[in-house]
Amino acid sequence: MLIVSDGKDLFVITGAGEVLTPKHDIAAMGSGGNYALAGGRAMMTDGNLTVE
């Protein structure tokens, strides 16, 4: 799988060549992907959160 973006659009390309658009414009993968996805969703939901 591959996450690609041109700064405007975000896509996930699967090993079978399918091009997917992630929900809520957030994509993550790998062993910590679910944690990264949860953090990204929290950042998008609450504008008062910082990266720290």
mmCIF entry with sequence, helices, sheets and N, C-alpha, C, O atoms, coordinates in Angstrom:
data_MODEL
# 
_entry.id   MODEL 
# 
_entity.id                         1 
_entity.type                       polymer 
_entity.pdbx_number_of_molecules   1 
# 
_entity_poly.entity_id                      1 
_entity_poly.type                           'polypeptide(L)' 
_entity_poly.nstd_linkage                   no 
_entity_poly.nstd_monomer                   no 
_entity_poly.pdbx_seq_one_letter_code       MLIVSDGKDLFVITGAGEVLTPKHDIAAMGSGGNYALAGGRAMMTDGNLTVE 
_entity_poly.pdbx_seq_one_letter_code_can   MLIVSDGKDLFVITGAGEVLTPKHDIAAMGSGGNYALAGGRAMMTDGNLTVE 
_entity_poly.pdbx_strand_id                 A 
# 
loop_
_entity_poly_seq.entity_id 
_entity_poly_seq.num 
_entity_poly_seq.mon_id 
_entity_poly_seq.hetero 
1 1  MET n 
1 2  LEU n 
1 3  ILE n 
1 4  VAL n 
1 5  SER n 
1 6  ASP n 
1 7  GLY n 
1 8  LYS n 
1 9  ASP n 
1 10 LEU n 
1 11 PHE n 
1 12 VAL n 
1 13 ILE n 
1 14 THR n 
1 15 GLY n 
1 16 ALA n 
1 17 GLY n 
1 18 GLU n 
1 19 VAL n 
1 20 LEU n 
1 21 THR n 
1 22 PRO n 
1 23 LYS n 
1 24 HIS n 
1 25 ASP n 
1 26 ILE n 
1 27 ALA n 
1 28 ALA n 
1 29 MET n 
1 30 GLY n 
1 31 SER n 
1 32 GLY n 
1 33 GLY n 
1 34 ASN n 
1 35 TYR n 
1 36 ALA n 
1 37 LEU n 
1 38 ALA n 
1 39 GLY n 
1 40 GLY n 
1 41 ARG n 
1 42 ALA n 
1 43 MET n 
1 44 MET n 
1 45 THR n 
1 46 ASP n 
1 47 GLY n 
1 48 ASN n 
1 49 LEU n 
1 50 THR n 
1 51 VAL n 
1 52 GLU n 
# 
_struct_asym.id          A 
_struct_asym.entity_id   1 
# 
loop_
_struct_conf.conf_type_id 
_struct_conf.id 
_struct_conf.pdbx_PDB_helix_id 
_struct_conf.beg_label_comp_id 
_struct_conf.beg_label_asym_id 
_struct_conf.beg_label_seq_id 
_struct_conf.pdbx_beg_PDB_ins_code 
_struct_conf.end_label_comp_id 
_struct_conf.end_label_asym_id 
_struct_conf.end_label_seq_id 
_struct_conf.pdbx_end_PDB_ins_code 
_struct_conf.beg_auth_comp_id 
_struct_conf.beg_auth_asym_id 
_struct_conf.beg_auth_seq_id 
_struct_conf.end_auth_comp_id 
_struct_conf.end_auth_asym_id 
_struct_conf.end_auth_seq_id 
_struct_conf.pdbx_PDB_helix_class 
_struct_conf.details 
_struct_conf.pdbx_PDB_helix_length 
HELX_P HELX_P1 AA1 LYS A 23 ? ASP A 25 ? LYS A 23 ASP A 25 5 ? 3  
HELX_P HELX_P2 AA2 GLY A 33 ? THR A 45 ? GLY A 33 THR A 45 1 ? 13 
# 
_struct_conf_type.id          HELX_P 
_struct_conf_type.criteria    ? 
_struct_conf_type.reference   ? 
# 
_struct_sheet.id               AA1 
_struct_sheet.type             ? 
_struct_sheet.number_strands   3 
_struct_sheet.details          ? 
# 
loop_
_struct_sheet_order.sheet_id 
_struct_sheet_order.range_id_1 
_struct_sheet_order.range_id_2 
_struct_sheet_order.offset 
_struct_sheet_order.sense 
AA1 1 2 ? anti-parallel 
AA1 2 3 ? anti-parallel 
# 
loop_
_struct_sheet_range.sheet_id 
_struct_sheet_range.id 
_struct_sheet_range.beg_label_comp_id 
_struct_sheet_range.beg_label_asym_id 
_struct_sheet_range.beg_label_seq_id 
_struct_sheet_range.pdbx_beg_PDB_ins_code 
_struct_sheet_range.end_label_comp_id 
_struct_sheet_range.end_label_asym_id 
_struct_sheet_range.end_label_seq_id 
_struct_sheet_range.pdbx_end_PDB_ins_code 
_struct_sheet_range.beg_auth_comp_id 
_struct_sheet_range.beg_auth_asym_id 
_struct_sheet_range.beg_auth_seq_id 
_struct_sheet_range.end_auth_comp_id 
_struct_sheet_range.end_auth_asym_id 
_struct_sheet_range.end_auth_seq_id 
AA1 1 LEU A 2  ? SER A 5  ? LEU A 2  SER A 5  
AA1 2 LEU A 10 ? ILE A 13 ? LEU A 10 ILE A 13 
AA1 3 VAL A 19 ? LEU A 20 ? VAL A 19 LEU A 20 
# 
loop_
_atom_site.group_PDB 
_atom_site.id 
_atom_site.type_symbol 
_atom_site.label_atom_id 
_atom_site.label_alt_id 
_atom_site.label_comp_id 
_atom_site.label_asym_id 
_atom_site.label_entity_id 
_atom_site.label_seq_id 
_atom_site.pdbx_PDB_ins_code 
_atom_site.Cartn_x 
_atom_site.Cartn_y 
_atom_site.Cartn_z 
_atom_site.occupancy 
_atom_site.B_iso_or_equiv 
_atom_site.pdbx_formal_charge 
_atom_site.auth_seq_id 
_atom_site.auth_comp_id 
_atom_site.auth_asym_id 
_atom_site.auth_atom_id 
_atom_site.pdbx_PDB_model_num 
ATOM 1   N N  . MET A 1 1  ? 0.840   -1.176 0.000  1.00 0.00 ? 1  MET A N  1 
ATOM 2   C CA . MET A 1 1  ? 0.000   0.000  0.000  1.00 0.00 ? 1  MET A CA 1 
ATOM 3   C C  . MET A 1 1  ? 0.884   1.238  0.000  1.00 0.00 ? 1  MET A C  1 
ATOM 4   O O  . MET A 1 1  ? 2.026   1.227  0.459  1.00 0.00 ? 1  MET A O  1 
ATOM 5   N N  . LEU A 1 2  ? 0.300   2.307  -0.538 1.00 0.00 ? 2  LEU A N  1 
ATOM 6   C CA . LEU A 1 2  ? 1.040   3.551  -0.685 1.00 0.00 ? 2  LEU A CA 1 
ATOM 7   C C  . LEU A 1 2  ? 0.079   4.709  -0.455 1.00 0.00 ? 2  LEU A C  1 
ATOM 8   O O  . LEU A 1 2  ? -1.019  4.731  -1.012 1.00 0.00 ? 2  LEU A O  1 
ATOM 9   N N  . ILE A 1 3  ? 0.492   5.671  0.366  1.00 0.00 ? 3  ILE A N  1 
ATOM 10  C CA . ILE A 1 3  ? -0.293  6.892  0.571  1.00 0.00 ? 3  ILE A CA 1 
ATOM 11  C C  . ILE A 1 3  ? 0.334   7.975  -0.292 1.00 0.00 ? 3  ILE A C  1 
ATOM 12  O O  . ILE A 1 3  ? 1.533   8.232  -0.192 1.00 0.00 ? 3  ILE A O  1 
ATOM 13  N N  . VAL A 1 4  ? -0.470  8.614  -1.142 1.00 0.00 ? 4  VAL A N  1 
ATOM 14  C CA . VAL A 1 4  ? 0.035   9.667  -2.024 1.00 0.00 ? 4  VAL A CA 1 
ATOM 15  C C  . VAL A 1 4  ? -0.828  10.918 -1.895 1.00 0.00 ? 4  VAL A C  1 
ATOM 16  O O  . VAL A 1 4  ? -2.029  10.842 -1.636 1.00 0.00 ? 4  VAL A O  1 
ATOM 17  N N  . SER A 1 5  ? -0.192  12.061 -2.079 1.00 0.00 ? 5  SER A N  1 
ATOM 18  C CA . SER A 1 5  ? -0.901  13.336 -2.005 1.00 0.00 ? 5  SER A CA 1 
ATOM 19  C C  . SER A 1 5  ? -0.161  14.363 -2.849 1.00 0.00 ? 5  SER A C  1 
ATOM 20  O O  . SER A 1 5  ? 1.063   14.322 -2.979 1.00 0.00 ? 5  SER A O  1 
ATOM 21  N N  . ASP A 1 6  ? -0.927  15.282 -3.416 1.00 0.00 ? 6  ASP A N  1 
ATOM 22  C CA . ASP A 1 6  ? -0.324  16.398 -4.136 1.00 0.00 ? 6  ASP A CA 1 
ATOM 23  C C  . ASP A 1 6  ? -0.510  17.703 -3.355 1.00 0.00 ? 6  ASP A C  1 
ATOM 24  O O  . ASP A 1 6  ? -0.314  18.792 -3.896 1.00 0.00 ? 6  ASP A O  1 
ATOM 25  N N  . GLY A 1 7  ? -0.889  17.583 -2.087 1.00 0.00 ? 7  GLY A N  1 
ATOM 26  C CA . GLY A 1 7  ? -1.145  18.748 -1.257 1.00 0.00 ? 7  GLY A CA 1 
ATOM 27  C C  . GLY A 1 7  ? -2.601  19.164 -1.275 1.00 0.00 ? 7  GLY A C  1 
ATOM 28  O O  . GLY A 1 7  ? -3.047  19.909 -0.402 1.00 0.00 ? 7  GLY A O  1 
ATOM 29  N N  . LYS A 1 8  ? -3.338  18.697 -2.249 1.00 0.00 ? 8  LYS A N  1 
ATOM 30  C CA . LYS A 1 8  ? -4.759  19.013 -2.361 1.00 0.00 ? 8  LYS A CA 1 
ATOM 31  C C  . LYS A 1 8  ? -5.603  17.759 -2.163 1.00 0.00 ? 8  LYS A C  1 
ATOM 32  O O  . LYS A 1 8  ? -6.575  17.776 -1.407 1.00 0.00 ? 8  LYS A O  1 
ATOM 33  N N  . ASP A 1 9  ? -5.239  16.686 -2.831 1.00 0.00 ? 9  ASP A N  1 
ATOM 34  C CA . ASP A 1 9  ? -5.970  15.426 -2.767 1.00 0.00 ? 9  ASP A CA 1 
ATOM 35  C C  . ASP A 1 9  ? -5.115  14.363 -2.082 1.00 0.00 ? 9  ASP A C  1 
ATOM 36  O O  . ASP A 1 9  ? -3.886  14.408 -2.140 1.00 0.00 ? 9  ASP A O  1 
ATOM 37  N N  . LEU A 1 10 ? -5.783  13.403 -1.431 1.00 0.00 ? 10 LEU A N  1 
ATOM 38  C CA . LEU A 1 10 ? -5.111  12.329 -0.718 1.00 0.00 ? 10 LEU A CA 1 
ATOM 39  C C  . LEU A 1 10 ? -5.690  11.009 -1.191 1.00 0.00 ? 10 LEU A C  1 
ATOM 40  O O  . LEU A 1 10 ? -6.909  10.850 -1.257 1.00 0.00 ? 10 LEU A O  1 
ATOM 41  N N  . PHE A 1 11 ? -4.820  10.060 -1.521 1.00 0.00 ? 11 PHE A N  1 
ATOM 42  C CA . PHE A 1 11 ? -5.253  8.757  -2.009 1.00 0.00 ? 11 PHE A CA 1 
ATOM 43  C C  . PHE A 1 11 ? -4.420  7.655  -1.378 1.00 0.00 ? 11 PHE A C  1 
ATOM 44  O O  . PHE A 1 11 ? -3.275  7.873  -0.983 1.00 0.00 ? 11 PHE A O  1 
ATOM 45  N N  . VAL A 1 12 ? -5.008  6.467  -1.287 1.00 0.00 ? 12 VAL A N  1 
ATOM 46  C CA . VAL A 1 12 ? -4.295  5.262  -0.887 1.00 0.00 ? 12 VAL A CA 1 
ATOM 47  C C  . VAL A 1 12 ? -4.328  4.327  -2.083 1.00 0.00 ? 12 VAL A C  1 
ATOM 48  O O  . VAL A 1 12 ? -5.398  4.028  -2.614 1.00 0.00 ? 12 VAL A O  1 
ATOM 49  N N  . ILE A 1 13 ? -3.158  3.863  -2.509 1.00 0.00 ? 13 ILE A N  1 
ATOM 50  C CA . ILE A 1 13 ? -3.067  2.922  -3.623 1.00 0.00 ? 13 ILE A CA 1 
ATOM 51  C C  . ILE A 1 13 ? -2.737  1.554  -3.046 1.00 0.00 ? 13 ILE A C  1 
ATOM 52  O O  . ILE A 1 13 ? -1.737  1.394  -2.346 1.00 0.00 ? 13 ILE A O  1 
ATOM 53  N N  . THR A 1 14 ? -3.575  0.571  -3.339 1.00 0.00 ? 14 THR A N  1 
ATOM 54  C CA . THR A 1 14 ? -3.377  -0.772 -2.806 1.00 0.00 ? 14 THR A CA 1 
ATOM 55  C C  . THR A 1 14 ? -2.414  -1.560 -3.683 1.00 0.00 ? 14 THR A C  1 
ATOM 56  O O  . THR A 1 14 ? -2.070  -1.134 -4.785 1.00 0.00 ? 14 THR A O  1 
ATOM 57  N N  . GLY A 1 15 ? -1.985  -2.711 -3.182 1.00 0.00 ? 15 GLY A N  1 
ATOM 58  C CA . GLY A 1 15 ? -1.103  -3.584 -3.945 1.00 0.00 ? 15 GLY A CA 1 
ATOM 59  C C  . GLY A 1 15 ? -1.752  -4.129 -5.200 1.00 0.00 ? 15 GLY A C  1 
ATOM 60  O O  . GLY A 1 15 ? -1.059  -4.545 -6.129 1.00 0.00 ? 15 GLY A O  1 
ATOM 61  N N  . ALA A 1 16 ? -3.090  -4.130 -5.238 1.00 0.00 ? 16 ALA A N  1 
ATOM 62  C CA . ALA A 1 16 ? -3.822  -4.607 -6.413 1.00 0.00 ? 16 ALA A CA 1 
ATOM 63  C C  . ALA A 1 16 ? -4.059  -3.487 -7.425 1.00 0.00 ? 16 ALA A C  1 
ATOM 64  O O  . ALA A 1 16 ? -4.647  -3.715 -8.482 1.00 0.00 ? 16 ALA A O  1 
ATOM 65  N N  . GLY A 1 17 ? -3.594  -2.264 -7.096 1.00 0.00 ? 17 GLY A N  1 
ATOM 66  C CA . GLY A 1 17 ? -3.744  -1.140 -8.013 1.00 0.00 ? 17 GLY A CA 1 
ATOM 67  C C  . GLY A 1 17 ? -5.009  -0.331 -7.832 1.00 0.00 ? 17 GLY A C  1 
ATOM 68  O O  . GLY A 1 17 ? -5.277  0.576  -8.621 1.00 0.00 ? 17 GLY A O  1 
ATOM 69  N N  . GLU A 1 18 ? -5.790  -0.635 -6.814 1.00 0.00 ? 18 GLU A N  1 
ATOM 70  C CA . GLU A 1 18 ? -6.998  0.144  -6.548 1.00 0.00 ? 18 GLU A CA 1 
ATOM 71  C C  . GLU A 1 18 ? -6.605  1.491  -5.942 1.00 0.00 ? 18 GLU A C  1 
ATOM 72  O O  . GLU A 1 18 ? -5.679  1.567  -5.134 1.00 0.00 ? 18 GLU A O  1 
ATOM 73  N N  . VAL A 1 19 ? -7.301  2.535  -6.329 1.00 0.00 ? 19 VAL A N  1 
ATOM 74  C CA . VAL A 1 19 ? -7.061  3.869  -5.788 1.00 0.00 ? 19 VAL A CA 1 
ATOM 75  C C  . VAL A 1 19 ? -8.246  4.215  -4.884 1.00 0.00 ? 19 VAL A C  1 
ATOM 76  O O  . VAL A 1 19 ? -9.388  4.286  -5.339 1.00 0.00 ? 19 VAL A O  1 
ATOM 77  N N  . LEU A 1 20 ? -7.956  4.427  -3.602 1.00 0.00 ? 20 LEU A N  1 
ATOM 78  C CA . LEU A 1 20 ? -8.993  4.680  -2.613 1.00 0.00 ? 20 LEU A CA 1 
ATOM 79  C C  . LEU A 1 20 ? -8.862  6.094  -2.063 1.00 0.00 ? 20 LEU A C  1 
ATOM 80  O O  . LEU A 1 20 ? -7.761  6.635  -1.965 1.00 0.00 ? 20 LEU A O  1 
ATOM 81  N N  . THR A 1 21 ? -9.999  6.686  -1.706 1.00 0.00 ? 21 THR A N  1 
ATOM 82  C CA . THR A 1 21 ? -10.020 7.983  -1.035 1.00 0.00 ? 21 THR A CA 1 
ATOM 83  C C  . THR A 1 21 ? -10.330 7.722  0.431  1.00 0.00 ? 21 THR A C  1 
ATOM 84  O O  . THR A 1 21 ? -11.397 7.193  0.742  1.00 0.00 ? 21 THR A O  1 
ATOM 85  N N  . PRO A 1 22 ? -9.424  8.080  1.344  1.00 0.00 ? 22 PRO A N  1 
ATOM 86  C CA . PRO A 1 22 ? -9.656  7.787  2.757  1.00 0.00 ? 22 PRO A CA 1 
ATOM 87  C C  . PRO A 1 22 ? -10.781 8.633  3.352  1.00 0.00 ? 22 PRO A C  1 
ATOM 88  O O  . PRO A 1 22 ? -11.033 9.758  2.921  1.00 0.00 ? 22 PRO A O  1 
ATOM 89  N N  . LYS A 1 23 ? -11.448 8.059  4.353  1.00 0.00 ? 23 LYS A N  1 
ATOM 90  C CA . LYS A 1 23 ? -12.493 8.784  5.068  1.00 0.00 ? 23 LYS A CA 1 
ATOM 91  C C  . LYS A 1 23 ? -11.895 9.958  5.824  1.00 0.00 ? 23 LYS A C  1 
ATOM 92  O O  . LYS A 1 23 ? -10.796 9.854  6.370  1.00 0.00 ? 23 LYS A O  1 
ATOM 93  N N  . HIS A 1 24 ? -12.597 11.052 5.859  1.00 0.00 ? 24 HIS A N  1 
ATOM 94  C CA . HIS A 1 24 ? -12.226 12.244 6.629  1.00 0.00 ? 24 HIS A CA 1 
ATOM 95  C C  . HIS A 1 24 ? -10.886 12.832 6.201  1.00 0.00 ? 24 HIS A C  1 
ATOM 96  O O  . HIS A 1 24 ? -10.287 13.599 6.955  1.00 0.00 ? 24 HIS A O  1 
ATOM 97  N N  . ASP A 1 25 ? -10.405 12.491 5.014  1.00 0.00 ? 25 ASP A N  1 
ATOM 98  C CA . ASP A 1 25 ? -9.137  13.006 4.484  1.00 0.00 ? 25 ASP A CA 1 
ATOM 99  C C  . ASP A 1 25 ? -7.952  12.738 5.412  1.00 0.00 ? 25 ASP A C  1 
ATOM 100 O O  . ASP A 1 25 ? -7.048  13.565 5.531  1.00 0.00 ? 25 ASP A O  1 
ATOM 101 N N  . ILE A 1 26 ? -7.964  11.572 6.069  1.00 0.00 ? 26 ILE A N  1 
ATOM 102 C CA . ILE A 1 26 ? -6.866  11.163 6.938  1.00 0.00 ? 26 ILE A CA 1 
ATOM 103 C C  . ILE A 1 26 ? -6.494  9.732  6.568  1.00 0.00 ? 26 ILE A C  1 
ATOM 104 O O  . ILE A 1 26 ? -7.367  8.872  6.452  1.00 0.00 ? 26 ILE A O  1 
ATOM 105 N N  . ALA A 1 27 ? -5.197  9.474  6.382  1.00 0.00 ? 27 ALA A N  1 
ATOM 106 C CA . ALA A 1 27 ? -4.740  8.130  6.047  1.00 0.00 ? 27 ALA A CA 1 
ATOM 107 C C  . ALA A 1 27 ? -3.551  7.769  6.915  1.00 0.00 ? 27 ALA A C  1 
ATOM 108 O O  . ALA A 1 27 ? -2.717  8.618  7.230  1.00 0.00 ? 27 ALA A O  1 
ATOM 109 N N  . ALA A 1 28 ? -3.478  6.495  7.302  1.00 0.00 ? 28 ALA A N  1 
ATOM 110 C CA . ALA A 1 28 ? -2.352  5.993  8.086  1.00 0.00 ? 28 ALA A CA 1 
ATOM 111 C C  . ALA A 1 28 ? -2.206  4.511  7.791  1.00 0.00 ? 28 ALA A C  1 
ATOM 112 O O  . ALA A 1 28 ? -3.177  3.839  7.442  1.00 0.00 ? 28 ALA A O  1 
ATOM 113 N N  . MET A 1 29 ? -0.985  4.004  7.933  1.00 0.00 ? 29 MET A N  1 
ATOM 114 C CA . MET A 1 29 ? -0.759  2.574  7.749  1.00 0.00 ? 29 MET A CA 1 
ATOM 115 C C  . MET A 1 29 ? 0.450   2.154  8.557  1.00 0.00 ? 29 MET A C  1 
ATOM 116 O O  . MET A 1 29 ? 1.181   2.991  9.088  1.00 0.00 ? 29 MET A O  1 
ATOM 117 N N  . GLY A 1 30 ? 0.648   0.882  8.643  1.00 0.00 ? 30 GLY A N  1 
ATOM 118 C CA . GLY A 1 30 ? 1.786   0.346  9.375  1.00 0.00 ? 30 GLY A CA 1 
ATOM 119 C C  . GLY A 1 30 ? 1.377   -0.149 10.746 1.00 0.00 ? 30 GLY A C  1 
ATOM 120 O O  . GLY A 1 30 ? 0.196   -0.148 11.093 1.00 0.00 ? 30 GLY A O  1 
ATOM 121 N N  . SER A 1 31 ? 2.370   -0.574 11.529 1.00 0.00 ? 31 SER A N  1 
ATOM 122 C CA . SER A 1 31 ? 2.086   -1.172 12.832 1.00 0.00 ? 31 SER A CA 1 
ATOM 123 C C  . SER A 1 31 ? 1.457   -0.173 13.798 1.00 0.00 ? 31 SER A C  1 
ATOM 124 O O  . SER A 1 31 ? 0.695   -0.579 14.676 1.00 0.00 ? 31 SER A O  1 
ATOM 125 N N  . GLY A 1 32 ? 1.746   1.103  13.668 1.00 0.00 ? 32 GLY A N  1 
ATOM 126 C CA . GLY A 1 32 ? 1.147   2.131  14.524 1.00 0.00 ? 32 GLY A CA 1 
ATOM 127 C C  . GLY A 1 32 ? 0.084   2.929  13.810 1.00 0.00 ? 32 GLY A C  1 
ATOM 128 O O  . GLY A 1 32 ? -0.295  4.009  14.262 1.00 0.00 ? 32 GLY A O  1 
ATOM 129 N N  . GLY A 1 33 ? -0.402  2.409  12.695 1.00 0.00 ? 33 GLY A N  1 
ATOM 130 C CA . GLY A 1 33 ? -1.360  3.138  11.867 1.00 0.00 ? 33 GLY A CA 1 
ATOM 131 C C  . GLY A 1 33 ? -2.643  3.509  12.578 1.00 0.00 ? 33 GLY A C  1 
ATOM 132 O O  . GLY A 1 33 ? -3.168  4.606  12.388 1.00 0.00 ? 33 GLY A O  1 
ATOM 133 N N  . ASN A 1 34 ? -3.154  2.597  13.404 1.00 0.00 ? 34 ASN A N  1 
ATOM 134 C CA . ASN A 1 34 ? -4.408  2.904  14.103 1.00 0.00 ? 34 ASN A CA 1 
ATOM 135 C C  . ASN A 1 34 ? -4.226  4.034  15.109 1.00 0.00 ? 34 ASN A C  1 
ATOM 136 O O  . ASN A 1 34 ? -5.127  4.849  15.300 1.00 0.00 ? 34 ASN A O  1 
ATOM 137 N N  . TYR A 1 35 ? -3.053  4.083  15.756 1.00 0.00 ? 35 TYR A N  1 
ATOM 138 C CA . TYR A 1 35 ? -2.778  5.179  16.696 1.00 0.00 ? 35 TYR A CA 1 
ATOM 139 C C  . TYR A 1 35 ? -2.627  6.500  15.942 1.00 0.00 ? 35 TYR A C  1 
ATOM 140 O O  . TYR A 1 35 ? -3.136  7.532  16.380 1.00 0.00 ? 35 TYR A O  1 
ATOM 141 N N  . ALA A 1 36 ? -1.935  6.463  14.825 1.00 0.00 ? 36 ALA A N  1 
ATOM 142 C CA . ALA A 1 36 ? -1.753  7.670  14.014 1.00 0.00 ? 36 ALA A CA 1 
ATOM 143 C C  . ALA A 1 36 ? -3.094  8.158  13.465 1.00 0.00 ? 36 ALA A C  1 
ATOM 144 O O  . ALA A 1 36 ? -3.355  9.361  13.426 1.00 0.00 ? 36 ALA A O  1 
ATOM 145 N N  . LEU A 1 37 ? -3.940  7.222  13.042 1.00 0.00 ? 37 LEU A N  1 
ATOM 146 C CA . LEU A 1 37 ? -5.261  7.578  12.531 1.00 0.00 ? 37 LEU A CA 1 
ATOM 147 C C  . LEU A 1 37 ? -6.118  8.215  13.623 1.00 0.00 ? 37 LEU A C  1 
ATOM 148 O O  . LEU A 1 37 ? -6.798  9.211  13.378 1.00 0.00 ? 37 LEU A O  1 
ATOM 149 N N  . ALA A 1 38 ? -6.087  7.640  14.833 1.00 0.00 ? 38 ALA A N  1 
ATOM 150 C CA . ALA A 1 38 ? -6.849  8.207  15.949 1.00 0.00 ? 38 ALA A CA 1 
ATOM 151 C C  . ALA A 1 38 ? -6.340  9.601  16.299 1.00 0.00 ? 38 ALA A C  1 
ATOM 152 O O  . ALA A 1 38 ? -7.137  10.499 16.570 1.00 0.00 ? 38 ALA A O  1 
ATOM 153 N N  . GLY A 1 39 ? -5.039  9.789  16.297 1.00 0.00 ? 39 GLY A N  1 
ATOM 154 C CA . GLY A 1 39 ? -4.476  11.106 16.580 1.00 0.00 ? 39 GLY A CA 1 
ATOM 155 C C  . GLY A 1 39 ? -4.843  12.117 15.516 1.00 0.00 ? 39 GLY A C  1 
ATOM 156 O O  . GLY A 1 39 ? -5.156  13.265 15.831 1.00 0.00 ? 39 GLY A O  1 
ATOM 157 N N  . GLY A 1 40 ? -4.811  11.706 14.265 1.00 0.00 ? 40 GLY A N  1 
ATOM 158 C CA . GLY A 1 40 ? -5.187  12.593 13.168 1.00 0.00 ? 40 GLY A CA 1 
ATOM 159 C C  . GLY A 1 40 ? -6.646  13.007 13.239 1.00 0.00 ? 40 GLY A C  1 
ATOM 160 O O  . GLY A 1 40 ? -6.985  14.165 12.997 1.00 0.00 ? 40 GLY A O  1 
ATOM 161 N N  . ARG A 1 41 ? -7.511  12.051 13.575 1.00 0.00 ? 41 ARG A N  1 
ATOM 162 C CA . ARG A 1 41 ? -8.933  12.376 13.710 1.00 0.00 ? 41 ARG A CA 1 
ATOM 163 C C  . ARG A 1 41 ? -9.164  13.337 14.867 1.00 0.00 ? 41 ARG A C  1 
ATOM 164 O O  . ARG A 1 41 ? -9.978  14.254 14.762 1.00 0.00 ? 41 ARG A O  1 
ATOM 165 N N  . ALA A 1 42 ? -8.455  13.134 15.963 1.00 0.00 ? 42 ALA A N  1 
ATOM 166 C CA . ALA A 1 42 ? -8.596  14.040 17.109 1.00 0.00 ? 42 ALA A CA 1 
ATOM 167 C C  . ALA A 1 42 ? -8.127  15.444 16.748 1.00 0.00 ? 42 ALA A C  1 
ATOM 168 O O  . ALA A 1 42 ? -8.751  16.431 17.136 1.00 0.00 ? 42 ALA A O  1 
ATOM 169 N N  . MET A 1 43 ? -7.032  15.532 16.008 1.00 0.00 ? 43 MET A N  1 
ATOM 170 C CA . MET A 1 43 ? -6.510  16.847 15.588 1.00 0.00 ? 43 MET A CA 1 
ATOM 171 C C  . MET A 1 43 ? -7.492  17.561 14.672 1.00 0.00 ? 43 MET A C  1 
ATOM 172 O O  . MET A 1 43 ? -7.630  18.782 14.748 1.00 0.00 ? 43 MET A O  1 
ATOM 173 N N  . MET A 1 44 ? -8.177  16.815 13.805 1.00 0.00 ? 44 MET A N  1 
ATOM 174 C CA . MET A 1 44 ? -9.127  17.424 12.871 1.00 0.00 ? 44 MET A CA 1 
ATOM 175 C C  . MET A 1 44 ? -10.419 17.833 13.591 1.00 0.00 ? 44 MET A C  1 
ATOM 176 O O  . MET A 1 44 ? -11.078 18.786 13.178 1.00 0.00 ? 44 MET A O  1 
ATOM 177 N N  . THR A 1 45 ? -10.783 17.123 14.660 1.00 0.00 ? 45 THR A N  1 
ATOM 178 C CA . THR A 1 45 ? -12.031 17.387 15.359 1.00 0.00 ? 45 THR A CA 1 
ATOM 179 C C  . THR A 1 45 ? -11.926 18.568 16.306 1.00 0.00 ? 45 THR A C  1 
ATOM 180 O O  . THR A 1 45 ? -12.823 19.410 16.351 1.00 0.00 ? 45 THR A O  1 
ATOM 181 N N  . ASP A 1 46 ? -10.837 18.637 17.062 1.00 0.00 ? 46 ASP A N  1 
ATOM 182 C CA . ASP A 1 46 ? -10.667 19.668 18.070 1.00 0.00 ? 46 ASP A CA 1 
ATOM 183 C C  . ASP A 1 46 ? -9.540  20.590 17.644 1.00 0.00 ? 46 ASP A C  1 
ATOM 184 O O  . ASP A 1 46 ? -8.377  20.188 17.671 1.00 0.00 ? 46 ASP A O  1 
ATOM 185 N N  . GLY A 1 47 ? -9.854  21.805 17.256 1.00 0.00 ? 47 GLY A N  1 
ATOM 186 C CA . GLY A 1 47 ? -8.855  22.752 16.766 1.00 0.00 ? 47 GLY A CA 1 
ATOM 187 C C  . GLY A 1 47 ? -7.905  23.277 17.824 1.00 0.00 ? 47 GLY A C  1 
ATOM 188 O O  . GLY A 1 47 ? -6.940  23.966 17.492 1.00 0.00 ? 47 GLY A O  1 
ATOM 189 N N  . ASN A 1 48 ? -8.155  22.967 19.102 1.00 0.00 ? 48 ASN A N  1 
ATOM 190 C CA . ASN A 1 48 ? -7.310  23.466 20.186 1.00 0.00 ? 48 ASN A CA 1 
ATOM 191 C C  . ASN A 1 48 ? -6.144  22.545 20.528 1.00 0.00 ? 48 ASN A C  1 
ATOM 192 O O  . ASN A 1 48 ? -5.322  22.892 21.376 1.00 0.00 ? 48 ASN A O  1 
ATOM 193 N N  . LEU A 1 49 ? -6.053  21.381 19.888 1.00 0.00 ? 49 LEU A N  1 
ATOM 194 C CA . LEU A 1 49 ? -4.971  20.451 20.184 1.00 0.00 ? 49 LEU A CA 1 
ATOM 195 C C  . LEU A 1 49 ? -3.700  20.862 19.445 1.00 0.00 ? 49 LEU A C  1 
ATOM 196 O O  . LEU A 1 49 ? -3.759  21.418 18.349 1.00 0.00 ? 49 LEU A O  1 
ATOM 197 N N  . THR A 1 50 ? -2.556  20.580 20.058 1.00 0.00 ? 50 THR A N  1 
ATOM 198 C CA . THR A 1 50 ? -1.268  20.822 19.429 1.00 0.00 ? 50 THR A CA 1 
ATOM 199 C C  . THR A 1 50 ? -0.560  19.492 19.207 1.00 0.00 ? 50 THR A C  1 
ATOM 200 O O  . THR A 1 50 ? -0.983  18.469 19.746 1.00 0.00 ? 50 THR A O  1 
ATOM 201 N N  . VAL A 1 51 ? 0.486   19.496 18.438 1.00 0.00 ? 51 VAL A N  1 
ATOM 202 C CA . VAL A 1 51 ? 1.237   18.286 18.159 1.00 0.00 ? 51 VAL A CA 1 
ATOM 203 C C  . VAL A 1 51 ? 1.946   17.803 19.425 1.00 0.00 ? 51 VAL A C  1 
ATOM 204 O O  . VAL A 1 51 ? 2.161   16.603 19.592 1.00 0.00 ? 51 VAL A O  1 
ATOM 205 N N  . GLU A 1 52 ? 2.299   18.700 20.291 1.00 0.00 ? 52 GLU A N  1 
ATOM 206 C CA . GLU A 1 52 ? 2.978   18.345 21.538 1.00 0.00 ? 52 GLU A CA 1 
ATOM 207 C C  . GLU A 1 52 ? 2.018   17.615 22.400 1.00 0.00 ? 52 GLU A C  1 
ATOM 208 O O  . GLU A 1 52 ? 2.366   17.213 23.510 1.00 0.00 ? 52 GLU A O  1 
# 
